[in-house]
Amino acid sequence: MKYLPSRIIFRSCSLVLLTAVFLAGCGGSDGLNRSSVSGAVTLDGQPVQEGSITFVPIEGTTGPMAFGKITNGQYSISAGDRGPVPGKHKVQIEAYRDAGTTDSGGASLKDQVVPAKYNTETSLVVEIGRGSATHNFDLTSD
């Protein structure tokens, strides 16, 4: 009977342990006190049909960004879905519409419909408290 060198056994055990830790982190709590946030998003008085919303911690708020999908003018991010941590956040909102053209591969091109002042150059800031909050965003094109 052949014995495996201890180095191979150590590497195999390490890989199994790292995989177990990674998988546990994917499904379990990350230890952060996250909040739930939801609300409405309109552009020039009309619901944003499809888009995304990102909460970016600022000014002493420590934690990861939180992302949500906007559908029919509504978004909702639960604490269990990796909601934002309590504190101050910049808010970035994006929405696209079909540009009516395609690229060389035949894929439809999209135009950003939300002005840069609400995404790449956002001026939106909200305070997220503990628990759940509602934040509505009434955006304008001008």
C-alpha positions as a Markdown table, in Angstrom:
| # | Residue | x | y | z |
|---|---|---|---|---|
| 1 | Met | 0.0 | 0.0 | 0.0 |
| 2 | Lys | 1.3 | 3.4 | -1.0 |
| 3 | Tyr | 1.1 | 6.4 | 1.4 |
| 4 | Leu | 0.4 | 9.9 | 0.1 |
| 5 | Pro | 3.0 | 12.5 | 1.0 |
| 6 | Ser | 1.9 | 14.8 | 3.8 |
| 7 | Arg | 2.1 | 17.8 | 1.5 |
| 8 | Ile | -0.6 | 16.4 | -0.8 |
| 9 | Ile | -2.9 | 15.6 | 2.2 |
| 10 | Phe | -2.3 | 19.1 | 3.6 |
| 11 | Arg | -3.2 | 20.8 | 0.3 |
| 12 | Ser | -6.3 | 18.6 | -0.2 |
| 13 | Cys | -7.5 | 19.3 | 3.4 |
| 14 | Ser | -6.8 | 23.0 | 2.9 |
| 15 | Leu | -8.8 | 23.1 | -0.3 |
| 16 | Val | -11.8 | 21.4 | 1.3 |
| 17 | Leu | -11.7 | 23.7 | 4.3 |
| 18 | Leu | -11.5 | 26.9 | 2.1 |
| 19 | Thr | -14.4 | 25.6 | 0.0 |
| 20 | Ala | -16.5 | 25.0 | 3.1 |
| 21 | Val | -15.7 | 28.5 | 4.5 |
| 22 | Phe | -16.6 | 30.1 | 1.2 |
| 23 | Leu | -19.9 | 28.3 | 0.9 |
| 24 | Ala | -20.8 | 29.1 | 4.4 |
| 25 | Gly | -20.2 | 32.7 | 3.7 |
| 26 | Cys | -22.3 | 32.7 | 0.6 |
| 27 | Gly | -25.5 | 31.6 | 2.3 |
| 28 | Gly | -25.1 | 32.9 | 5.8 |
| 29 | Ser | -25.0 | 36.2 | 7.6 |
| 30 | Asp | -22.0 | 38.4 | 7.0 |
| 31 | Gly | -22.2 | 39.8 | 10.5 |
| 32 | Leu | -23.2 | 43.3 | 9.3 |
| 33 | Asn | -26.3 | 45.0 | 10.7 |
| 34 | Arg | -28.0 | 45.5 | 7.3 |
| 35 | Ser | -31.3 | 47.4 | 6.7 |
| 36 | Ser | -34.1 | 47.0 | 4.2 |
| 37 | Val | -34.9 | 49.8 | 1.8 |
| 38 | Ser | -37.6 | 50.2 | -0.8 |
| 39 | Gly | -39.3 | 53.0 | -2.8 |
| 40 | Ala | -40.3 | 54.4 | -6.0 |
| 41 | Val | -38.2 | 55.9 | -8.8 |
| 42 | Thr | -39.6 | 58.3 | -11.4 |
| 43 | Leu | -38.0 | 60.3 | -14.2 |
| 44 | Asp | -40.0 | 63.4 | -15.3 |
| 45 | Gly | -43.0 | 62.1 | -13.4 |
| 46 | Gln | -43.0 | 58.7 | -15.2 |
| 47 | Pro | -42.0 | 55.4 | -13.4 |
| 48 | Val | -38.5 | 54.2 | -14.4 |
| 49 | Gln | -39.5 | 50.9 | -16.2 |
| 50 | Glu | -36.2 | 49.1 | -15.8 |
| 51 | Gly | -33.0 | 50.1 | -14.1 |
| 52 | Ser | -30.7 | 49.7 | -11.1 |
| 53 | Ile | -30.1 | 51.5 | -7.9 |
| 54 | Thr | -26.9 | 51.4 | -5.8 |
| 55 | Phe | -26.3 | 52.7 | -2.3 |
| 56 | Val | -22.7 | 53.6 | -1.7 |
| 57 | Pro | -21.5 | 54.2 | 1.9 |
| 58 | Ile | -20.0 | 57.6 | 2.5 |
| 59 | Glu | -18.8 | 59.9 | 5.4 |
| 60 | Gly | -17.8 | 57.3 | 8.0 |
| 61 | Thr | -20.4 | 54.7 | 7.0 |
| 62 | Thr | -18.5 | 51.4 | 6.9 |
| 63 | Gly | -19.7 | 48.5 | 4.8 |
| 64 | Pro | -20.2 | 47.3 | 1.2 |
| 65 | Met | -22.4 | 48.8 | -1.5 |
| 66 | Ala | -26.0 | 47.6 | -1.8 |
| 67 | Phe | -27.6 | 47.0 | -5.2 |
| 68 | Gly | -31.2 | 46.7 | -6.3 |
| 69 | Lys | -33.2 | 46.3 | -9.5 |
| 70 | Ile | -35.8 | 48.9 | -10.5 |
| 71 | Thr | -38.9 | 47.4 | -12.1 |
| 72 | Asn | -42.0 | 49.4 | -13.1 |
| 73 | Gly | -40.8 | 52.3 | -11.0 |
| 74 | Gln | -40.3 | 50.3 | -7.8 |
| 75 | Tyr | -37.3 | 48.9 | -6.0 |
| 76 | Ser | -36.9 | 46.8 | -2.9 |
| 77 | Ile | -33.7 | 45.5 | -1.2 |
| 78 | Ser | -34.2 | 43.4 | 1.9 |
| 79 | Ala | -31.7 | 43.1 | 4.7 |
| 80 | Gly | -31.3 | 39.4 | 3.9 |
| 81 | Asp | -30.6 | 40.3 | 0.2 |
| 82 | Arg | -27.5 | 42.2 | 1.2 |
| 83 | Gly | -29.3 | 45.5 | 2.0 |
| 84 | Pro | -27.4 | 48.6 | 2.9 |
| 85 | Val | -25.8 | 49.1 | 6.3 |
| 86 | Pro | -27.1 | 52.0 | 8.4 |
| 87 | Gly | -25.5 | 55.4 | 7.8 |
| 88 | Lys | -25.1 | 57.9 | 4.9 |
| 89 | His | -25.1 | 56.7 | 1.3 |
| 90 | Lys | -24.7 | 58.2 | -2.1 |
| 91 | Val | -27.4 | 56.9 | -4.4 |
| 92 | Gln | -26.7 | 56.0 | -8.0 |
| 93 | Ile | -29.6 | 55.3 | -10.4 |
| 94 | Glu | -29.3 | 54.0 | -13.9 |
| 95 | Ala | -31.9 | 53.2 | -16.5 |
| 96 | Tyr | -31.6 | 52.3 | -20.2 |
| 97 | Arg | -33.8 | 52.3 | -23.2 |
| 98 | Asp | -33.4 | 50.6 | -26.6 |
| 99 | Ala | -31.4 | 52.9 | -28.9 |
| 100 | Gly | -33.0 | 51.4 | -32.0 |
| 101 | Thr | -29.6 | 50.2 | -33.4 |
| 102 | Thr | -27.5 | 47.1 | -33.0 |
| 103 | Asp | -23.8 | 46.5 | -32.8 |
| 104 | Ser | -21.7 | 44.5 | -35.3 |
| 105 | Gly | -22.8 | 41.3 | -33.5 |
| 106 | Gly | -26.5 | 42.1 | -33.8 |
| 107 | Ala | -27.0 | 43.0 | -30.1 |
| 108 | Ser | -29.4 | 45.9 | -29.4 |
| 109 | Leu | -27.6 | 49.0 | -28.2 |
| 110 | Lys | -29.0 | 50.9 | -25.2 |
| 111 | Asp | -29.0 | 54.6 | -24.2 |
| 112 | Gln | -28.7 | 55.8 | -20.6 |
| 113 | Val | -31.9 | 57.8 | -19.9 |
| 114 | Val | -31.0 | 59.0 | -16.4 |
| 115 | Pro | -28.7 | 62.1 | -16.3 |
| 116 | Ala | -25.2 | 61.7 | -14.9 |
| 117 | Lys | -26.2 | 63.9 | -11.9 |
| 118 | Tyr | -28.0 | 60.8 | -10.6 |
| 119 | Asn | -25.4 | 58.1 | -11.4 |
| 120 | Thr | -21.8 | 58.8 | -12.4 |
| 121 | Glu | -21.9 | 62.3 | -10.9 |
| 122 | Thr | -24.6 | 61.7 | -8.4 |
| 123 | Ser | -25.7 | 64.3 | -5.9 |
| 124 | Leu | -28.3 | 62.1 | -4.3 |
| 125 | Val | -27.5 | 61.3 | -0.6 |
| 126 | Val | -29.8 | 59.5 | 1.9 |
| 127 | Glu | -29.5 | 58.4 | 5.5 |
| 128 | Ile | -30.3 | 54.8 | 6.1 |
| 129 | Gly | -31.5 | 53.9 | 9.6 |
| 130 | Arg | -31.8 | 50.6 | 11.3 |
| 131 | Gly | -34.6 | 48.3 | 10.3 |
| 132 | Ser | -36.5 | 49.3 | 7.2 |
| 133 | Ala | -36.8 | 52.6 | 5.3 |
| 134 | Thr | -38.6 | 54.0 | 2.3 |
| 135 | His | -36.8 | 56.4 | 0.0 |
| 136 | Asn | -38.5 | 57.7 | -3.2 |
| 137 | Phe | -36.6 | 59.4 | -6.0 |
| 138 | Asp | -38.3 | 61.9 | -8.3 |
| 139 | Leu | -35.7 | 62.6 | -11.0 |
| 140 | Thr | -35.8 | 65.2 | -13.8 |
| 141 | Ser | -34.1 | 65.2 | -17.2 |
| 142 | Asp | -33.0 | 68.9 | -17.0 |
